[in-house]
């Protein structure tokens, strides 16, 4: 059946701001859906309140409404646009819940609007734990024994029926496991049940027998209108049951399922999908399998694309959201080509000849006293994905991708091993479980002992033990004595030169990474680049999507075109999120517009920039020095762009300079100089630009001396950090000593600044583009909260609402002075504080920032593209007046979103270290609007040191 012609205009509901449990994977799937529908000639109307996403970019839909995701907003848009259909499956739980609520009041039916891609009845069944249970019983799918409770008394009775604790609590209609968890003791029973009942919008929780320690699997499915079902990917959680799948280290394809077990799960998944309505689209099913037997239970089914489907898409190269959207508008699988090969059918299930490892990224350091134990409620803020020919290679690459200071899974001199501490960290699921399994093997533990403690399948443990055996074998050797075969084996297991240098240095004196690299090249060892093709090389692939491996022939042909390499920002985290993906996508477009081939390097599976058809070539690799240099040497681009990849890319700048590699835009020396707080303050002094009094300290005594000289309160600021990491306000000496010791523990290599903290000052954020002669101001944003709250956590308003013309003129003057004297070429963000009509400079960032996409959406200008073109040599005079003119005719507000509901034990307080996970944009007519009045009223409430 070809596409439906009875519908012309389709409404897509987005997922709103980034929160833990619902992140930029929905920007990825939503962007794919928009592009897929527009390619087919449909008119696309989009509602989403997130300014940081590519999904809300003008090129993604015919009409975009940056409005709050509420029933009122949707009704307003529907009355104006009169769509024929609504696609709710690309907007996470937010999109589904809104569609469902409107369906329950008959809204869609009364207006003859088709709901496509899902049956709302299916959503009701899958989200209501008891209904889902009844349906699974009906179709004979095994599951955990459980019952729904609507009161504390009922919960106690059901727990007794199930044989007592431990039990699992699962609230109905929540996302990311919110409000759920395992109850181990009587002490926590009432507290956890009450919280689950409160967090469930229908105040109902499922009380379920605990299958803690079982193995967990996810299957990604697609179904077409003819009821053909394909399994796209099977993902295995290395962490056993009890840890939310978003917090688990996962691997694809599954490594420990027997063929018989896989067929059982496959048949059950297809049966489950067919039981929940007749919709065509994507679906995610989760199972648990009892270790040592074939007993399995169904955990849940999600009739929409999910975090896992974004991962599965990048893992297999099969664009699940794109195909799911085609199916939703009537196509059958056999009518669609596989976009990767171009000549096989979308009916072909992907076959992969490599291993994928996904590792979650956490930000516990942002929340003092947080409970770090991983449970059924998700806590990760992002994830990285790696591709290797075998599990050890993919696992080492995964830890190179995380940006937590590691060169891989250990073998990098990061920690002193303490037997007691390693054992304690293994007793419960923590984020560093894989590292501590490695540490336990290093200390002589056996596979059986670790399996007994962690319940991790012995197959994975044997693989990690093999990695440790390679380490141990290498530690006794010299660089010259390692045979080519041993060297090759280390590289095949994913060990980078930095790790090998560390291993050799254990017994044979200091060896550097560069010496190892030189020796490796001498031996003729360099990586090949393999193509991701969905079909295990059975058919040629049309798409240029690659990963590195030390095996076989090279599959990445280098063109004779001039090229530019763009480094992405790695896994999402607080302080560096989806806004850099936005800048990366626009950088690709700018590079292509300027006549270059765009080469993208990134390892984040949730992003649009890692879609296989965005850049001319995509390398899905860690943004890690050795991996990036290998790609550079293979492709030989004209230069690299670092300023759109956040701190991740900039951290590699020094290495590029040492290698003599061209960095586009502002000289790296100047970017580095802006990070050196002391040098930058001296620079401001020369330009006669005011800044808060400061001093540079390297120890506690130095910090105290400076604070006594400039007077309390003071702000402690480490250099080279993003998201204000480690920044604190101290109002007395005891606090200063405490915070300084913490900074020295976390950033021992950095000198840090002690600044005079300006109380009751107004903070102003300014983004601009400078081409060496001319300045383009992207936006001047005034914060509602006072200076002292990190700019990422502040409610920002554009245009400003209470600053005098004299102050604004002074800000523009200083901005131009800084740009001119720093030889800025491209982006320049400066943060100012205004106190008693005097303007102070707080810091400068010569790179893309969190606020660039917000300003682009507020003003209607492609700010990132303008800046990147200037970096590549364009002049502002080359742009049309329309391209540089703002369309904003009222006020736009950037409103942050915080994860405090995920960490109930953490105090709600805002300070110089960023804590928000995402943001929304809101356009207001005047200052009586609640979006201004409420934050203004509360502006000082959460300000804290």
N, C-alpha and C positions, 0 to 999 in steps of 0.2 A: 504494500500500500504506500503510495507516495505521500508527501507532506500534505497537511490539511490546508485547504483553501477557504474553509468557512471562517477562519480567523485571520485577521489582518494585523491587529494591534495587541501586544502582549505586555502585561505588567509584571515586572520582576521585583520581588521584595528582598532587599539586602539584609545583612545581619547586624548592622549598626557598629558601635565602637568595639575595639579589640578588648576582650576580657579573657581571663583564664578559663579555658574550656571552649571558647568560641573565638578563634583568632583569624589570621589572614588567609587560612585555607578557604574561607568562604569568599574572600575577595578574589582568589584564584578561580574558584568554581563559578562565581557570579560573572567574572570577566569573560570566562570561556562561554558561558551561556549567552551573554549579550552578543559576543562576536558571532557565535554560531547562528543565532536567530537573524541578525542583521545580514549575514552572508546569504541567508535564505530569503531575504526580501521582506521580512516581517518588520513592522514598526515596533520599536522597543521603548517602553516607558519604565524608568527605574526610580524606586525610592530607597534611599539609604542616607543615614545621617553621618557617615564616617568620611571626613575630608581627606584622610591620609591615604585612601586606597586608589588604585588604578581604576577599579570598578566605577567610581563616581567621576571619572574623567570624561570630558565632553565627547571624546572619540568613541566611547563605549556604548552609548545609547542615543536614541533620537531626542528623548526628553529625560532630563535628570532632575529629580526633586531631592534636594538636600534638606530633608525635613525630619523631625523626630519620628521614630518608628512607633506610631500609635494608631489606634483604630480611627481616630479623628482625621489624622493626616491622610491615611489611605482612602477614607471616604471622600475627602476633599479632592484628591487626585483623580479618583474614579469618576466623580461627577464631572470633572473638567475634561478628562482624556477619553472617557468611555471606551475602555479596552474590551476586547472580545474574550480575553483569557488572562489568567493569572498563573505564574509559575512560582510556587513558594519554596521549592526544594533547594534553592541555591543560597538561602539566607539563614542556614543553621536553625537552631531551635526558635530563634526570634521570628523568622519568616514563617515557619510552620505554625507557631502558636497564634500569630496574628490572623493568618488565613483561617485557621480552625475556629477562632473566636467569632470571626465574621460569618463563617458558614453556619455556626450554631444559631446565629440570629437570622439565618436565611438570606443574608445580604447578597451573596453571589448568585444564588438561584433566582431571586426576584429580579435581578438585572440581567439575567441570561448570560452571565460570565462563566466560562468554562474554567474549572480548576484542572490544570494539566501537570503531568509528571508525578502525581500522587493521588490516592483516594484519601479524603479527610477521614473517612471511617477507619482507614488503615492506620492513620496517625492516632486516632482515639484508642484503637486496639493496642498498638505498640507502646503507647505512652502510659496507658492505664495498666498497672502491673497485674491486677486481678483478671482483667479481660484478656490480656496477653496469655496469662497462665491457662485460662479456660480454653482458649483457642488451641494452644499447644497440646493440651490434653485431648482435645477433639481430633487433632490430626496425628496424634500418637508420636509426638516429639518429646523425648525425655527432658526433664528440667529439675531444678532444685525444689525440694519440698518447701512451700512457703504459703503465707496468707496475708491479705491486706488488713491493716489496722487503721482505725480513725480516732483512736483514743489511747491513752497510756494504759488503761486497764486491759483493753483488747490486746495491746502489744505484749503485755506480761503473760496473758493467757496463751497466746500463740507461741511465745518463747518456750513455755513449759511443754506444749504439745510437740515441739521440734526437738525436745531433749535437752533444753537449756543452752547456756552460752558455750562457745561463741556463736553469735548470729550476725547476719548482715542486714543493714537498714538501707532501703532504696526508696526515697521519696518519689511520688508520681509527678510527672511534668517538670523536671528540672534538668539543667544542662551541665555537662562536665562532672557528673556525680555529686552536684551541690547538695549538701545536707546529709549525704549518705556516709556509710562507713561500717567497719566491723566493730562490734561491741564485744570486748573480751571479759569485762568484769562488771559486777553489780554496781560498782561506784559510778561508772560512766553510762549505765543503761538509761536512766531517766533523762539525763542531760542530752544524750544523742538522739533519743526517740523524740523528745520534745522539739529539738531543733529541726529534725526531719519533718515533723508535722507542721511546724511553723513555715518552713521553706517551701513545702509543696503547695502550689496554688490551689489544689483541691483538698489540702490538709489530710493527705492519706499517705501512709508508708507501707511498703511491703516488708514483712519480717521473713527472712529467708535463712535456711540452713547454711552454715559456713562451708564452703569448699576451698578454703584457704589452702594454698599449696598445690592445687591442681594446675595443669598446663592450660594456657589460654591461647585461642586462635581467633582470627577474624577473616571472614571471606567477603570480598567485594563482588557484587553481582550487577548485571544489567539485564533488563527484560524489555522486549519490544511488544508492539500491539498484537503480534501473532502468538504471544506467549512463549517465544524463544528466549531461553535464559543462558547467559554465558557467565562463567566465573573468571573475573579478570585477574585476581591475585589472592593468594593465601598468605596472611601475615601471622607470624608466630611471636608471641610475647616471651622474651627470655625470662622476665620476671614471672613467677607463678601467680595464680589467682590471689586477689587481695590488694593488688596495685592497679589503679586506674590505667587503662590502656594508653592514655595520653601521657602518663608518667613512666611507662615501661620502656626499656630498651627492646626494640622489636626487630625481627629479621624476616626478609622475604627472599625467595619463597620459603615455606616452612621447612625446617631441617630435620625434625624428629618425628613427624607423622609417618606411620606406615602407610602403604598404598591402600590397605583395607580401611584404615581410619580416615584417610583423606576421602575415599569414596563415600563413607558413611556421612561425614560432615557435608560433603558436596550435595548428596541426595537430600539431606535434611534441610540445607540452606535453600535449595530450589523449592522444596515442598513448602517451607515457611514463607518464601516470597510469594508463591502462588496462592497462599491461603489468605493474604491480607489485601485482597482487592484485585482489580484488573488493570491497574495503572501501568504505564510504560515509563521506565526510568531506572535510576540507580538505587542500590540498596546495600546495606552493610549488616552482616550477621556475626554475632560473637558466640563462641562455644567454649566450654571447659571440658578437658579430657582428664580422667583420673590416671595418674602415673601408674604404669605397670598393668593396665587393663584397657579394654576397649570401651569402657563405660564413658559416655559423654552426656552433657546437659546443654541445652540452649540457654544462653544468658539474656540476650536481647537482639532485637532487629530494629534498624533505623531506616525507614523508607525515604531516604534522601541521600544526597552526597554528604560526606563527612570529612573530618580531619584525616581519617584513614584513606578515603578515596583520593584525596590530594596526594598523599604519600604513594598510594598504589599507582596513580597516574604517572608520577615522576619515576617510580620504581620500574614500571613496565614500558613506559613511553606511550601507553594507551590513554588518550585524553577522555577520561570517564565522564566528566561534566559536559564536555562538548557533545559526545555521543548520546548521553542521557537526555540532553536537550533536544537533539534530533528525534529521538524516540518519542519524546513527549509531544511533538507536533506531528506524529503520524508515521514517520519512516519506520521500516523494518530493518533489522540488523543486516540482512543479506543485500539490502539496497545501498548500504553505505560502505565506502572504501575505508580501509585502515589508513589514517592520515600519515602514519610513520612510513609504511612501505609504499603506499599509493596504489599498489596493484593486488593487495589481498583484501578479503572482506572483513568488515568489523565483526563478523560472526566468528572469526578465528580467535580462539582464546590465546592470550599472550603466552609465549614460552620464553623463559629467560635463562641465559647461560652464565650468570654472575650472581653475586650475593649482595643484598641490600641490608644495611643496618641503619636504623633510626634511633638517635639518642635524644632524649628530652633535655631542655635547657632550663635551669631553675635560677631564681633570684632571691634565695633565702637571706643573703647578706643584707638585703634592703630592709628586712623586717626583724629587728632584734627580738629575741625570745620566741621566735616562731617555732612551731612543732615541725621538725624536718622529716618526721616519719611519713613514708608514702602510704596512702590508703586508697579507698575507692573514690575519694573526692580528689579531683585533679588539682595539681599545684604547679605544674610546669608552665612557663610563659612562652616557650618556643621549642623548636627542635631542629636538628641537623640530620641530613641523610647522606650516606656514603655508599659508593659502589665499588666492589672489589671482585676479583675472580674467585676468592675464597673467603671464608668467615674471618680468619685472623686479619687479612688485609682490610676488609671492610670495617672491622672493629677498631683497628688502629687509626684508620682514616676518620672514623666517626669522632674519636676523641681529639684528633687534630682539628676537626671542624668546630668543636664546641666553644673554643676561645675561653678556656678556663686556665690558661697558662700551661697546658700539657702538650707534649710533643707526640702523644699517642697513649696507648694503654700502659702507662708506666715506662720504665727504662729511660727516665729523663731527669733523675736526681731531684724529683720534686719533694719527696718526703722521706723522713727517717722512719723506718718501719718499727712499730711497737706492737708486739704480739697481742697484748691485752686489748689495745685499742682496735686492732684489726678484727679480733674476734667479736668485740662488742658491736662494731659497725656492721657485722654480718648477721647478727642475731635478729635484726629487724630490717625491713626494706628501706634503704636510704638511697639517695641519688647516686652515691659513689660505689654502689654494690659491685659493679664490674671491676673497678679499680682495686677494691679490697679483696675480691676473689683472686686477682693477680697477686696482690700482696701476700695473701695466705699461702699460695703456691710457693712464692719466693721464700717464705718462712718455713717451708717443708710440709705443709698440710697435704692430705691425700684427697683425691676426687670424692671418695666415699664420705669423708668427714665434712667437706664443704657442701656436698649434696644434701646431707642430713640436716645441716644448719639452715641452708638457704632454700632448699627444695628446687633449685635450678637443675634442669635436666643434665645428667652426666655428660651428654654429647658436647654441650657448650663448655662444660668444665674441662673436658679433655682438650678442646681446642685452645683454651686459655693456658692450660698446662703446657701444651706444645709451644706456645709463644714464649712462656717463661723458660722452657728448655733451650730455645734459641738464644735468649738473653744470657743464660748461664754459660752456654758454650762459647759465646762471643767474649764474655768478660775476661777470660784468661788469655786472649790473643792480642797481637799487635796489628796495626793497620796493614803491614806488609805480610803478616803470616796468614791472614784470612784468605782462604782459597776463593777463586771466582765462584765456585759452586755454592760455598757457604754464604758469600756476599749476596748472590742471586736469591738464595733461599730466604734471607732476611728481607730483601726488597719485596719478594713475592708475598711475604707475610705482613707487608704494610709498614715495616719499620723505616723511618726517615733517617737521613744522614745525621741529624742532630741526636737521635736516639743511639745510633751506632757509635757516634763519637763519645757519648756518655758511657756506653758499655765498655769500650776499649780503655777509656780513661780510668776505669775502676782499678786496674792493676798495672797499667803501663804508662803512667804520666799523662799529662794533658794533650788531648787530640781535639782539633776544632772541626766543626761541621764542614768548613770549606776544604779542609784536608781530606775528609772522607769523600766529599763530592768529587774532588780532583782524582782520587784513587779509583772511585767508581767509574768515572769517565775513561780513565786509563785502561780499565778492564773491559771497556766497551759496554757497560751496563747503563742503559737509559730506558725510560718507560715507552711503551707503545700506547697509542690512544685508540680505544675500542668504541664502536658505535652502539648506542642503545636502539634496538630495532624491533622489539616485541616478538621476534620470531626465531631467536637463537641462531641468527645468521642464515636461516633457510632461504630468505628472500632478501634482495638488496633494499636498503632503507634510503628514503629520499631526504630524511631530515638530519641535519647536522648536529647531533646530540651525542657527546662523548664523555668517556671517563678514562683514567690512566690505569695501566696494569703492566707488570713485568712478565709479558707472555705474548708470544706469537707476533704476527705481522701488525704493522701500523695501519689503521683504517681511516685516519684523518688526513685527507689530502689537503695540502696547503695551496691556496690560490695565489695568483700573481698580483692581486689587487692590494692597494694600500690598506692597512688594518689598524684599528685601535682596540686595545684590550680594556675592558671595564671590569673592575672588581666590585662584587656585591658585598653585602653587609653581614653574611652568615646568619646564624639562627636569631630569631627574635628574642629580645630581652627588654626589661624595663630600661628606658633610656635610648634604645636603638631598635626600632620596630619597623612596621610596615611602611612608614613614611620614606624610608630609604629605598624600598622596593619601587615606590612611585618614582623617585628620582632616577633609579637605575633604568627603568623602562623608558623614561623620557630621554635619558642619556643615550640609550641605544638608538632611539628615533633621531636625535640630534646628530649623532655620529653618521648614521646612514644618509641623512639629508645633506651632510657636508661632503658626501662622496666616498666615505670609507666603508670597509667591511667591519661590522661590529662583532666583537668576540666577547661573550659574557662568561665570567667565572663566578660561580656561587654554589652553595651547598644547602640552601633552605628549600625544602620541598613544598612549602606553603605559598611560595611567591609567584607572581606573574612573570617576573624577570627570568625565572628558571623554566618557563614554558618553552617547549622545543621550537616554536615558530615565532618567537619574539626577536631574538638576535639572529645574525647571519650564521653564527656558530655558538653553541652552548657547551661549556665544559662543566660538568657537574662534579666539582672537586672542592676539597677544603680550601678556604681562603687562607692558606698557610704557605709560608715562604717557599719551601722546596717545591711544593705542588704547582704554585703559581709560576715559579721560575722555569720549571720544566715546560709548561705550556708556552711561556714567552719564547723560550729557545726554539720550540717547535714551530711556532707561528711567525716569529720575527715581526711583530707589529711596529708601527712608527713610534708608538709610545703607549702609556697607560693612563687611565683616568681613575684617580683614587678618591676624589672629593664627593662622590655620590654613595660611597659604601660605608659611611659612618666611621667610627674609630677603627673598626676592623681593617678596612683598606689602608687608612692613614698610618696605622702602626707598622705597615710594611714599607712606608716611604723611604726610611733611612736605608734599607737594604737596596731599593731600586737606585738610589743616589750612588751608593757604593759601587754598584755594578755599571754605573754610567748609563742607566736606562732613562729615556725621556719621560717625564711626568708632565702631563698637560695642565695648563692653568697656572695659578699662583706658584711661584718657586717653593719647593718643599721646605727650604731653609726658613721661609717666612711662616709656613704652616707650623713648623716646629717651634719657631720663635714665639708665635702666639700662645703656644701651650706652656712655654716657660714663663710662669707668672712674673718672676723677678725681672727678667730681661724686658718683658712687655711693659711693665710699669715704668722702667727707665726710659723706654721709647716714648711713652705717653708724657713723661716729664719734659722731654726735649720738645715735644709738640705743644707744650703748655696746655695739656688736656687734663682736667682734674680726675683723680681716682682716689678711692679710700686709702688712708694711711696703711702701710703694710710693712712686713719684714719677712725674710726667707729663713726658715729654720730647718735643721737636720736632726734635732733631738729635742727632748722635753725641756731641758734647761734653756735652750735657745728660744723655744716657743714662749716660755714664761717671761723671759727677758723682753721680748718684743711686745707681748700683751701688756706688761707693766708700763712700757714706754708709750704705746698708742692708746691704752685705756680699754676696759671692757665695755660692752660685749665685743667679742672678736669672732671672726669666721675662719675656720681651719679649712684650707683647700689644697688637696694634693694636685700635682700636675698630671697631665696625660690621662685623664679619666673622662668617662662619658656618663651622663645622667647624674652628675653631682656625686658620684660614688665616693664615700668616705668624708664628704663635707659635713661639718657640724658647726653649730653656734655655741660658744661657751660664754657664760655670764660671770664665771668666777674661776679661780685658779684650779680648784679640785677638778672641775669639769674639763678644763683645758688639759690637765695632765692625763686624765682618763682617755679623752678623745685622741690626743696626740699619740699615746701608746698604741691605740687601736690602728691609727694610720700607719705607724711604723711597723706594725705586725702584718698589715695587708699590702702596704706599698713600700717595702724597705728600701727600694732603689731610688725613691723619689725624694728630692728636697720638697718642702711644702710651704705654702704661704700662710701667714697669720695676717688677716685683713681686719681693719676696723669695720665693724658691722654697723651699717647705717639704719638706725631704727626709724620706723614710720616713713620710710622713703617709698616713692612710687617707682616700680620697675617698668622699663620699656624695652621691648625686643624689636630690633630693626634688621630686616633682611634687604640686601641690595645686590645688584650686579654692577661690576666696574670693568671697563674695557681698556683701562690705561689712560683714557682721556675723558670719558663720559660716565656719569653715574645714573643708574636706573634704580629707584627705590621700589622694592617689591612690596613693602608694607611696614608701617610703624604701628606696633601693637602695644597697647597699654594693659598692664596686668591689674586685675581687681584686687587680688591679694597683695599684701605689702612685700617689699624686697625682703628676702630671707626664705621665701617659698620658691623652690626650684621652678624655672620657667616652664618645664614640662608639666608641672602640677598646678600651674596657675590658670585661672580663667582669664583669657586674653581677649581684648576688644579692639577691633579695627573699624573705622578710624578711632583715634584717641578721643576720650570724652571729657577730660578735665585739665588738659595741659595747655598752657598759654602759647600763643604764637611765638613768643620770644624763646621759650623752651624748645619748641619744635624746630625753629630755625637753628638753634645752637646744636641740636642733635644732628641735623643734616650737615652742618658745618664740620662737626667732629667726624662724622662718618666719611665724608669726602677726604678729609685730612688723613685719616687712618688708611683709607684705600690707596690714596696717592703715594703715601710714604712707605707703605708695605708692598708696593708694586703689585697690587691685587689684579688678578685676571680671572674674572668669573665671580663666584659666590663671595659674599662677605656678610656675616651675621655679627652684630655687636649688641651686647646687653648693657643698658644704661640704668642708673638710679637717679631719680630727681628728688632733691630735698631742699626745701626753702628756695625754690626757683633756680637752684644750682644743679647742673648736669654732671654726673660722674660716670666714667666708663668702668664697668665691672669686668668684662672679658670680651674677646673677639674670636670668632671662628671663621676662618677662610675656607668654608666648605658648605655643602648642602646641609640643611638642618631639619629638625622635626617640623618646623613651621612652614617650610617651603610649600608642601602640598596644601596646607590650610590656606595660605595666601593665594595660591593658584585657584583654588575653588571659590574663595571669597571675591577675588578680583576678575576672574575669567581670563587670566593670562597664564600661558605655559611657562612659568617661571624657571623650572629646572631646564627646560629645553633652551631657553634664552641664555642661561648661564653657561651651559655646556658648549653651545655654539661659540660663545665669546671665548671660552677656554681653548677652542680649536682654531681661533684666529678671526672670527667674525667681529664686526664692530656694531655697537648699538645703533649707529646710523643706518645699518643694513636692514633693520627691522622696520616694518610699517608702523604708522601711528596707531593703527588698530591693535597690533600685537603688543604694544607697550602701554595701552590705555586701559584703565580699570573700568569695569562695568558696575562696580559696587555703588549703589545709590542709597544704602541705609547702613546699619551696623551689622557686623558679623562677629559672633562670639565663638571662641574655642573653649569647649568645656571638657575638663579631664574626667576620666572614669577610673575608679580605684578598686583594688582587689581585696579590700578589708573583709568582705563577707566570706572570703576563702580562708582567712587567717583570723578567726574570731578572738584568738588569744593576744593579738597584736593591738597596741594602742593606735587609735585614729589620730595621727599627728602628721603635720606637714612641715618640712624644713628644707634645707639646701640640697638634700639627697632625694632624687626623683623616685616616686612610688607608683605613679599612674601607669596603667597598661595600655590605655588608648584614649580616644577623644571623639567628641562630636562637634559638628558645626551647626550654628543656629543663626538665622537672620532675623533681626528684630527692627521694629519701626521706631520705638522710643524707649526711654529708660523706665517706663512703668512696667515693662515686661518682666515676668517672674524669672526669666533666665538671667536677667541682670540684677533684679532686686534681691533675690535670695542669696546668690554668692556675695553680693555687696554687703548684705546684712551680716553674713557669716564670715566675712573676709579675714578676720583676725582669730577666729575661733580655734582653728587647728594649728596655728603657727606654733612651732615648737623648735627646740634646739635639736 
